[in-house]
């Protein structure tokens, strides 16, 4: 895997240009003056309505100049911003062109028509966008936005697993690096893991690296699931005891859990599903319902506007990696065309096959 930050101009390039991989050139732009003017207040007022329950009005003058500048720069750079559901509301509602879970973003990445993709998520998501769009410039606002699951396994680990389990298909969760995907047969997300596992028609499948996702999938299929001890640092912190305490305090609360949670947690939940599945379930509740989302807590803030009559209770576990992405960093990414995600071509070809096989899997 090669992740590089292209921040300097290429050799012999015009100082008014920024050169990125493949020799693509972008005009160097002046940094905007970030002042909250009457014009910006007027133009961003509709966007503030989407986040007014999460950002106090007195704080909006800090956010608005960045929102205005980023939306203007997107057009100048011919760029699209893809944002995961765990991004903060001002990113999710105010600058993102496409928002969704890992599967949605992977599929939408194949349809993006702009020259530039700015991935507001973590690095494996940016890599996936690059794999599916090798000719496009893919940027991530902070290269340090990692993932505990991605860090739990390497391509060498996968090669050793294949040697130890000859003939067993290897299904890799998208929360992994390109070198891990390159050693896999197919990728999956939490929303299609059962479908992917069963697509091989074999008795046994390796589902890596999330141990809890694998255990939760195993409860839904007759296929024998072999696992790896990787965990999401957000979801592994939830416990059945804390959720039962919520239920004891108010039996009417609907508990909705992500399958990256331990099985003891999903065992006491009213519903377990992918990020999109959780959202669909929550939005299907009647006005007055109380919903506890057992996942990264920004998601509840982001979908609140779609379900104004539902009360979301948030046992707030934040993803420190997702929160590295901020409006100032998005602005810098568009201005300076950084941090660019570059994947070794030979590795990318192999990894792309695993991702495309997942994206193209028929329902």
SEGUNU-869775 format. One line per 8 residues: for each residue x, y, z negated of C-alpha. Coordinates in Angstrom, 1 decimal, padded with zeros to 4 digits. Example, Ala and Ser with C-alpha at 12.3 -4.5 7.8 and 13.67 -1.06 7.14 Angstrom:
# SEGUNU-869775
012.3:-004.5:-007.8  013.7:-001.1:-007.1
***
This chain:
# SEGUNU-869775
000.0:000.0:000.0  001.2:003.5:000.8  -000.5:006.5:-000.7  001.3:009.7:000.2  000.7:013.4:-000.4  001.3:015.4:002.8  001.7:018.9:001.6  004.5:020.2:003.7
004.7:021.1:007.4  006.3:018.6:009.7  009.8:019.1:011.1  009.9:021.8:013.8  006.3:022.7:013.3  004.9:026.2:013.4  004.8:027.7:009.9  001.1:028.6:010.6
000.3:024.9:010.9  000.0:022.0:008.6  001.0:018.7:010.1  -000.3:015.4:008.7  000.2:011.8:009.7  -000.1:011.0:013.4  001.1:014.5:014.2  -002.3:016.0:013.7
-002.1:019.8:013.2  -004.4:022.0:011.1  -004.3:025.8:010.9  -002.9:027.2:007.7  -005.8:029.1:006.0  -005.7:032.0:003.5  -006.9:031.3:000.0  -010.3:032.9:-000.6
-010.9:035.4:-003.2  -013.0:033.6:-005.8  -015.2:036.4:-007.1  -018.9:036.1:-008.0  -020.4:038.7:-005.7  -024.1:039.4:-005.0  -023.8:037.7:-001.7  -022.4:034.5:-003.2
-025.1:034.6:-006.0  -027.8:034.8:-003.3  -026.3:032.1:-001.1  -025.7:029.6:-003.9  -029.0:030.2:-005.7  -030.8:027.2:-004.1  -027.9:025.0:-005.1  -028.0:026.2:-008.7
-031.6:025.0:-008.9  -030.3:021.4:-008.5  -027.9:021.7:-011.4  -029.6:024.2:-013.7  -030.4:021.5:-016.3  -026.7:020.6:-016.6  -024.8:023.9:-016.0  -025.9:026.9:-018.2
-026.8:029.9:-016.2  -024.0:031.9:-017.9  -021.5:029.4:-016.5  -022.7:029.4:-012.9  -020.6:032.4:-011.9  -017.5:030.3:-012.5  -018.7:027.4:-010.3  -020.4:029.4:-007.5
-017.4:031.0:-005.8  -015.8:027.5:-005.5  -019.0:026.0:-004.2  -019.4:028.8:-001.6  -015.7:028.6:-000.5  -015.7:024.8:-000.2  -018.9:024.7:001.9  -017.4:027.3:004.2
-014.1:025.5:004.4  -015.8:022.2:005.3  -017.0:023.8:008.5  -013.6:025.3:009.4  -011.9:022.0:008.8  -014.6:019.9:010.5  -014.7:017.9:007.2  -017.2:015.8:005.4
-017.2:015.3:001.6  -018.1:011.8:000.4  -018.9:011.7:-003.3  -019.5:008.8:-005.6  -022.5:008.8:-008.0  -020.1:009.2:-010.9  -019.0:012.7:-009.8  -020.1:015.7:-011.8
-023.3:017.4:-010.8  -021.7:020.5:-009.2  -019.8:018.2:-006.8  -022.6:015.7:-006.3  -025.3:018.2:-005.6  -023.5:021.3:-004.4  -020.7:020.3:-002.0  -021.1:016.6:-001.1
-022.4:015.7:002.4  -022.9:012.1:001.5  -023.3:010.6:-002.0  -023.8:007.0:-003.1  -022.3:003.9:-004.6  -019.2:002.0:-003.2  -021.2:000.1:-000.6  -023.1:003.1:000.6
-020.0:005.2:000.9  -018.2:002.4:002.8  -021.0:002.1:005.2  -021.4:005.8:005.6  -017.7:006.2:006.2  -018.1:004.3:009.5  -020.7:006.8:010.7  -018.8:010.0:009.8
-018.2:012.1:012.9  -016.0:014.8:011.5  -012.2:014.8:011.9  -011.6:015.0:008.1  -013.0:013.0:005.2  -012.5:014.3:001.6  -013.2:011.4:-000.7  -014.5:012.5:-004.1
-014.1:009.3:-006.0  -011.1:007.1:-006.8  -008.2:006.0:-004.6  -009.5:002.6:-003.6  -012.6:004.4:-002.1  -010.3:006.8:-000.2  -008.3:003.8:001.1  -011.5:002.1:002.2
-012.5:005.2:004.2  -009.1:005.3:005.8  -009.3:001.6:006.7  -012.6:002.2:008.4  -011.5:005.4:010.0  -007.8:004.9:011.0  -007.8:007.9:013.4  -009.3:010.3:010.9
-007.5:012.4:008.2  -008.6:011.1:004.8  -007.9:013.3:001.7  -008.4:012.7:-002.0  -008.3:015.8:-004.2  -006.2:014.0:-006.9  -004.0:011.1:-006.1  -004.0:010.1:-009.8
-007.6:009.2:-009.6  -007.2:005.5:-010.1  -009.2:002.5:-011.4  -008.5:000.0:-014.2  -009.9:-002.8:-012.0  -007.7:-001.9:-009.1  -004.7:-001.8:-011.4  -005.5:-005.2:-012.8
-004.4:-007.2:-009.7  -001.9:-007.1:-006.9  -001.7:-008.7:-003.5  001.0:-011.1:-004.9  -001.6:-012.2:-007.5  -004.1:-013.0:-004.7  -001.5:-015.0:-002.8  -000.7:-017.1:-005.9
-004.5:-017.6:-006.5  -004.8:-018.9:-002.9  -001.9:-021.3:-003.4  -003.4:-022.6:-006.6  -006.9:-023.0:-005.1  -006.4:-024.2:-001.5  -009.5:-023.9:000.7  -011.4:-021.8:-001.8
-012.7:-018.5:-000.2  -011.5:-015.3:-001.9  -014.1:-012.6:-002.4  -012.6:-009.3:-003.5  -014.5:-006.5:-005.2  -014.0:-003.2:-003.3  -012.6:-001.8:-006.5  -009.1:-002.9:-005.4
-006.2:-001.6:-003.4  -005.6:-002.2:000.3  -002.9:-004.8:-000.4  -005.4:-006.9:-002.4  -008.0:-006.6:000.3  -005.5:-007.6:002.9  -005.0:-010.9:001.1  -008.7:-011.6:000.8
-011.3:-013.2:003.0  -014.0:-010.7:002.5  -014.9:-007.8:000.2  -018.1:-007.2:-001.8  -019.7:-004.6:-004.0  -021.9:-005.1:-007.0  -025.0:-004.7:-004.8  -024.1:-007.5:-002.4
-021.9:-009.8:-004.4  -024.4:-012.7:-004.6  -025.0:-012.5:-000.9  -021.3:-012.4:000.0  -020.5:-015.3:-002.4  -023.3:-017.5:-000.8  -022.4:-016.6:002.7  -019.5:-019.1:002.8
-021.8:-022.1:002.1  -019.1:-023.6:-000.2  -019.3:-025.1:-003.6  -016.7:-022.9:-005.1  -015.6:-019.3:-004.6  -013.0:-017.0:-006.2  -014.7:-013.7:-007.1  -012.0:-011.2:-008.2
-010.9:-009.1:-010.1  -013.9:-008.1:-012.3  -014.5:-010.9:-014.8  -017.8:-009.6:-016.0  -019.2:-009.0:-012.5  -018.2:-012.6:-011.6  -019.9:-014.0:-014.8  -023.1:-012.0:-014.0
-023.1:-013.2:-010.4  -022.6:-016.8:-011.6  -025.9:-016.6:-013.4  -027.7:-015.9:-010.1  -026.2:-018.6:-007.9  -025.4:-022.3:-007.8  -022.0:-021.6:-006.4  -019.2:-022.2:-008.9
-017.4:-018.9:-009.5  -013.7:-018.7:-010.4  -012.8:-015.4:-012.1  -009.9:-013.1:-012.9  -009.6:-011.1:-016.2  -010.0:-007.6:-014.8  -012.4:-005.1:-016.4  -013.8:-001.6:-015.9
-012.7:000.6:-018.8  -016.0:002.3:-018.7  -018.4:-000.6:-018.7  -016.4:-003.0:-020.9  -016.8:-000.6:-023.8  -020.6:-001.1:-024.1  -021.8:-003.6:-026.6  -025.0:-005.5:-027.2
-025.2:-004.2:-030.7  -025.3:-000.5:-029.7  -028.0:-001.2:-027.1  -030.1:-003.2:-029.6  -029.9:-000.3:-032.0  -031.4:001.9:-029.3  -034.2:-000.6:-028.8  -034.8:-000.9:-032.6
-035.1:002.9:-032.8  -037.5:003.1:-029.8  -038.8:-000.2:-028.4  -040.2:001.6:-025.3  -036.7:002.4:-024.0  -035.9:000.7:-020.7  -032.3:-000.5:-020.7  -030.6:-000.6:-017.2
-027.1:-002.1:-017.1  -024.4:-002.4:-014.4  -023.1:-005.9:-013.8  -019.5:-004.8:-014.6  -020.8:-004.8:-018.3  -020.1:-007.9:-020.5  -022.8:-010.6:-020.2  -023.8:-010.0:-023.8
-024.8:-006.5:-022.6  -026.6:-007.6:-019.5  -028.3:-010.2:-021.6  -030.2:-007.6:-023.6  -030.9:-005.3:-020.7  -034.3:-005.0:-019.1  -032.7:-004.7:-015.7  -029.2:-005.4:-014.3
-028.1:-004.1:-010.9  -025.7:-002.2:-008.8  -025.4:001.6:-009.0  -028.0:001.9:-006.2  -030.1:-000.8:-007.8  -030.0:001.0:-011.1  -031.0:004.3:-009.5  -033.9:002.7:-007.6
-035.2:001.0:-010.8  -034.9:004.3:-012.8  -036.7:006.3:-010.1  -039.5:003.8:-010.1  -040.4:004.5:-013.8  -043.5:006.4:-014.6  -043.4:010.0:-015.9  -042.7:009.9:-019.7
-040.6:006.8:-019.5  -037.3:006.6:-021.4  -034.4:005.1:-019.6  -031.0:004.2:-020.9  -028.4:003.9:-018.1  -025.6:001.6:-019.2  -022.9:003.0:-016.9  -020.8:006.2:-016.3
-022.9:009.0:-017.8  -022.7:011.5:-014.9  -025.0:009.2:-012.9  -028.0:010.1:-015.2  -027.3:013.8:-014.7  -027.1:013.4:-010.9  -030.4:011.5:-010.5  -032.4:013.6:-013.1
-033.6:016.0:-010.4  -035.1:013.1:-008.5  -037.1:011.9:-011.6  -038.0:015.0:-013.5  -040.6:013.1:-015.6  -038.2:010.5:-016.8  -036.1:011.0:-019.9  -032.6:009.7:-019.5
-030.8:008.6:-022.7  -027.0:008.5:-022.1  -024.6:006.5:-024.2  -021.9:008.6:-022.6  -018.9:006.7:-021.4  -017.0:008.9:-019.0  -014.6:007.6:-016.3  -011.3:009.6:-016.8
-010.3:008.9:-013.2  -013.5:010.1:-011.6  -013.3:013.3:-013.7  -009.9:014.1:-012.2  -011.8:015.3:-009.2  -012.8:019.0:-009.6  -014.0:021.9:-007.5  -010.6:023.6:-007.6
-008.9:020.4:-006.5  -011.4:019.9:-003.6  -010.7:023.5:-002.5  -007.0:022.9:-002.6  -007.4:019.7:-000.6  -009.2:021.5:002.2  -006.9:024.5:002.2  -003.6:022.6:002.1
-004.8:019.3:003.7  -003.7:017.3:000.7  -003.5:014.6:-000.8  -003.6:012.6:002.4  -004.2:008.8:002.1  -002.0:006.8:004.4  -002.1:003.0:004.6  000.6:000.8:006.3
-000.8:-000.2:009.7  -000.1:-003.9:009.4  -001.6:-004.0:005.9  -004.6:-001.9:007.1  -005.4:-004.3:009.9  -005.7:-007.2:007.5  -007.6:-005.2:004.9  -009.9:-003.7:007.4
-011.1:-007.2:008.5  -012.2:-008.0:004.9  -014.1:-004.7:004.6  -015.7:-004.8:008.0  -016.8:-008.4:007.4  -018.6:-007.2:004.3  -020.1:-004.1:006.0  -021.3:-006.2:009.0
-022.8:-009.1:006.9  -026.4:-009.5:007.9  -029.1:-009.3:005.2
***
